[in-house]
Amino acid sequence: MLSKNVHDFQKEQYQQNWARDDAELTTDLSGKTMLILGLGGIGTETARRASALGMRVIATRNSSREGPEFVEKVGLSDEMHEFAGEADFVVNALPLTDKTNGLIDHKFFNVLKPGAYYINVGRGKTTVTDDLVAALNDGTLAGAGLDVMDPEPLPSDHPLWVAKNAVITPHIAGRNSDAFKRTLIVAKENLRRYVLGDKLLSVVDVERGY
Protein backbone atom coordinates (compact mmCIF):
# COMPACT_ATOMS: atom_id res chain seq x y z
CA MET A 1 0.00 0.00 0.00
CA LEU A 2 2.80 2.40 0.90
CA SER A 3 5.23 1.54 -1.89
CA LYS A 4 2.52 1.95 -4.55
CA ASN A 5 0.96 5.04 -2.91
CA VAL A 6 -2.39 3.29 -2.66
CA HIS A 7 -3.25 5.34 0.42
CA ASP A 8 -3.00 8.53 -1.66
CA PHE A 9 -5.02 7.10 -4.54
CA GLN A 10 -7.71 6.02 -2.10
CA LYS A 11 -8.09 9.60 -0.90
CA GLU A 12 -8.47 10.72 -4.52
CA GLN A 13 -11.07 8.01 -5.06
CA TYR A 14 -13.22 9.45 -2.28
CA GLN A 15 -12.99 12.82 -4.05
CA GLN A 16 -13.90 11.16 -7.40
CA ASN A 17 -10.66 12.52 -8.84
CA TRP A 18 -8.63 10.77 -11.58
CA ALA A 19 -5.19 11.82 -10.26
CA ARG A 20 -2.94 9.92 -12.66
CA ASP A 21 -1.07 12.94 -13.99
CA ASP A 22 -0.22 14.22 -10.50
CA ALA A 23 0.81 10.84 -9.10
CA GLU A 24 4.28 10.42 -7.65
CA LEU A 25 6.49 7.56 -8.86
CA THR A 26 5.95 4.34 -6.97
CA THR A 27 8.52 1.99 -5.45
CA ASP A 28 9.18 -1.57 -6.57
CA LEU A 29 9.67 -4.04 -3.71
CA SER A 30 11.89 -6.36 -5.74
CA GLY A 31 15.55 -5.77 -4.95
CA LYS A 32 14.83 -3.72 -1.83
CA THR A 33 16.12 -4.69 1.60
CA MET A 34 13.74 -5.54 4.42
CA LEU A 35 15.02 -5.57 8.00
CA ILE A 36 12.94 -7.66 10.37
CA LEU A 37 13.32 -6.92 14.06
CA GLY A 38 12.42 -10.08 15.93
CA LEU A 39 12.85 -13.22 13.84
CA GLY A 40 10.29 -15.28 15.73
CA GLY A 41 7.13 -16.84 14.33
CA ILE A 42 5.64 -13.64 12.88
CA GLY A 43 9.02 -12.32 11.74
CA THR A 44 9.93 -15.56 10.00
CA GLU A 45 6.65 -15.73 8.08
CA THR A 46 7.04 -12.08 7.10
CA ALA A 47 10.54 -12.85 5.85
CA ARG A 48 9.23 -15.76 3.80
CA ARG A 49 6.71 -13.56 2.03
CA ALA A 50 9.15 -10.70 1.48
CA SER A 51 11.65 -13.08 -0.06
CA ALA A 52 8.95 -14.38 -2.40
CA LEU A 53 8.46 -10.80 -3.60
CA GLY A 54 12.13 -10.60 -4.55
CA MET A 55 13.28 -8.66 -1.51
CA ARG A 56 16.61 -9.09 0.24
CA VAL A 57 15.83 -9.95 3.85
CA ILE A 58 18.02 -9.35 6.89
CA ALA A 59 16.98 -9.70 10.51
CA THR A 60 17.88 -9.45 14.16
CA ARG A 61 16.91 -11.78 16.96
CA ASN A 62 17.67 -12.16 20.64
CA SER A 63 18.58 -15.84 20.68
CA SER A 64 21.17 -16.49 17.96
CA ARG A 65 22.52 -15.63 14.52
CA GLU A 66 20.69 -18.55 12.95
CA GLY A 67 17.87 -18.14 10.47
CA PRO A 68 16.09 -19.77 7.52
CA GLU A 69 17.64 -19.86 4.06
CA PHE A 70 15.49 -17.00 2.79
CA VAL A 71 17.07 -14.60 5.31
CA GLU A 72 20.46 -13.42 4.03
CA LYS A 73 21.95 -12.58 7.42
CA VAL A 74 20.86 -12.56 11.04
CA GLY A 75 22.32 -10.35 13.73
CA LEU A 76 21.82 -10.14 17.45
CA SER A 77 19.51 -7.59 19.06
CA ASP A 78 22.32 -5.17 19.91
CA GLU A 79 23.24 -4.94 16.20
CA MET A 80 19.88 -3.38 15.34
CA HIS A 81 21.28 0.06 14.55
CA GLU A 82 24.04 -1.37 12.37
CA PHE A 83 21.56 -3.34 10.30
CA ALA A 84 19.17 -0.38 10.08
CA GLY A 85 21.53 1.46 7.74
CA GLU A 86 20.85 -1.17 5.05
CA ALA A 87 17.06 -1.15 5.31
CA ASP A 88 14.55 0.19 2.81
CA PHE A 89 11.73 -1.33 4.85
CA VAL A 90 11.73 -2.18 8.55
CA VAL A 91 9.24 -4.60 10.06
CA ASN A 92 8.99 -4.51 13.83
CA ALA A 93 7.83 -7.91 15.10
CA LEU A 94 9.31 -7.52 18.58
CA PRO A 95 7.58 -8.70 21.75
CA LEU A 96 7.14 -6.21 24.57
CA THR A 97 9.66 -6.74 27.35
CA ASP A 98 11.65 -4.51 29.69
CA LYS A 99 14.41 -4.45 27.07
CA THR A 100 12.20 -3.61 24.08
CA ASN A 101 9.98 -1.00 25.76
CA GLY A 102 10.70 2.28 23.91
CA LEU A 103 13.53 0.65 21.96
CA ILE A 104 12.59 2.19 18.60
CA ASP A 105 13.21 5.92 18.97
CA HIS A 106 14.67 8.90 17.10
CA LYS A 107 18.16 7.35 17.26
CA PHE A 108 16.91 4.34 15.32
CA PHE A 109 14.97 6.36 12.75
CA ASN A 110 17.96 8.62 12.14
CA VAL A 111 20.26 5.75 11.11
CA LEU A 112 17.83 4.34 8.55
CA LYS A 113 18.40 4.83 4.84
CA PRO A 114 16.74 8.02 3.57
CA GLY A 115 13.19 7.31 2.47
CA ALA A 116 12.82 4.09 4.47
CA TYR A 117 9.44 2.72 5.52
CA TYR A 118 8.55 1.50 9.02
CA ILE A 119 5.97 -1.21 9.70
CA ASN A 120 4.95 -2.28 13.20
CA VAL A 121 3.08 -5.54 13.72
CA GLY A 122 4.66 -6.35 17.10
CA ARG A 123 3.78 -4.23 20.11
CA GLY A 124 3.00 -0.52 20.17
CA LYS A 125 5.06 0.32 23.24
CA THR A 126 8.28 -0.87 21.59
CA THR A 127 8.16 2.41 19.64
CA VAL A 128 8.36 5.95 21.01
CA THR A 129 5.26 7.41 19.38
CA ASP A 130 6.35 11.05 19.51
CA ASP A 131 9.60 10.15 17.74
CA LEU A 132 7.67 8.19 15.12
CA VAL A 133 5.33 11.11 14.42
CA ALA A 134 8.30 13.47 14.12
CA ALA A 135 10.12 11.11 11.73
CA LEU A 136 7.05 10.89 9.50
CA ASN A 137 6.36 14.61 9.43
CA ASP A 138 9.96 15.73 8.81
CA GLY A 139 10.52 13.19 6.01
CA THR A 140 12.98 10.97 7.88
CA LEU A 141 10.54 8.16 7.12
CA ALA A 142 8.78 7.88 3.77
CA GLY A 143 5.83 6.23 5.47
CA ALA A 144 4.64 3.86 8.15
CA GLY A 145 2.22 0.95 8.34
CA LEU A 146 0.96 0.55 11.89
CA ASP A 147 -1.25 -2.20 13.23
CA VAL A 148 -0.09 -1.53 16.79
CA MET A 149 0.68 1.77 18.50
CA ASP A 150 0.95 3.50 21.84
CA PRO A 151 -1.56 4.34 23.19
CA GLU A 152 -4.29 1.90 22.17
CA PRO A 153 -7.02 2.69 21.34
CA LEU A 154 -5.53 5.73 19.63
CA PRO A 155 -7.43 8.87 20.78
CA SER A 156 -9.33 10.66 18.02
CA ASP A 157 -7.24 13.82 18.45
CA HIS A 158 -3.85 12.07 18.44
CA PRO A 159 -1.33 13.55 15.93
CA LEU A 160 -0.51 10.09 14.59
CA TRP A 161 -3.88 10.00 12.82
CA VAL A 162 -2.83 12.87 10.56
CA ALA A 163 0.91 12.15 10.37
CA LYS A 164 2.31 12.15 6.85
CA ASN A 165 2.00 8.83 5.01
CA ALA A 166 0.77 6.81 7.96
CA VAL A 167 -1.48 3.80 7.30
CA ILE A 168 -3.21 2.73 10.50
CA THR A 169 -5.25 -0.37 11.33
CA PRO A 170 -6.71 -1.02 14.82
CA HIS A 171 -4.60 -4.00 15.95
CA ILE A 172 -6.42 -6.47 13.70
CA ALA A 173 -3.63 -7.90 11.50
CA GLY A 174 -3.94 -11.32 13.12
CA ARG A 175 -7.73 -11.39 13.31
CA ASN A 176 -9.42 -13.63 10.77
CA SER A 177 -11.53 -16.78 10.75
CA ASP A 178 -8.65 -18.99 9.61
CA ALA A 179 -6.40 -17.76 12.43
CA PHE A 180 -9.10 -18.59 14.96
CA LYS A 181 -9.40 -22.11 13.55
CA ARG A 182 -5.63 -22.59 13.79
CA THR A 183 -5.73 -21.41 17.42
CA LEU A 184 -8.35 -24.04 18.23
CA ILE A 185 -6.27 -26.73 16.52
CA VAL A 186 -3.22 -25.85 18.62
CA ALA A 187 -5.31 -25.71 21.80
CA LYS A 188 -6.82 -29.12 21.07
CA GLU A 189 -3.40 -30.61 20.30
CA ASN A 190 -1.91 -29.13 23.47
CA LEU A 191 -4.73 -30.59 25.53
CA ARG A 192 -4.00 -34.00 24.02
CA ARG A 193 -0.29 -33.63 24.75
CA TYR A 194 -0.94 -32.44 28.29
CA VAL A 195 -3.03 -35.51 29.08
CA LEU A 196 -0.25 -37.75 27.71
CA GLY A 197 2.50 -35.81 29.45
CA ASP A 198 4.12 -34.82 26.14
CA LYS A 199 5.90 -31.56 25.28
CA LEU A 200 3.48 -28.70 24.55
CA LEU A 201 3.47 -26.42 21.52
CA SER A 202 4.09 -22.64 21.60
CA VAL A 203 5.13 -22.53 25.25
CA VAL A 204 5.77 -19.04 26.65
CA ASP A 205 8.98 -18.45 28.60
CA VAL A 206 7.71 -16.33 31.50
CA GLU A 207 11.21 -15.09 32.32
CA ARG A 208 11.85 -13.80 28.79
CA GLY A 209 8.29 -12.55 28.45
CA TYR A 210 7.47 -14.29 25.15
Secondary structure, 3 states (H helix, E strand, C coil): CCCCCHHHHHHHHHCCCCCCCCCCCCCCCCCCEEEEECCCHHHHHHHHHHHHCCCEEEEEECCCCCCCCCCCEEEEHHHHHHHHCCCCEEEECCCCCCCCCCCECHHHHHHCCCCEEEEECCCHHHECHHHHHHHHHCCCEEEEEECCCCCCCCCCCCHHHHCCCEEECCCCCCCCHHHHHHHHHHHHHHHHHHHHCCCCCCCCCCCCCC
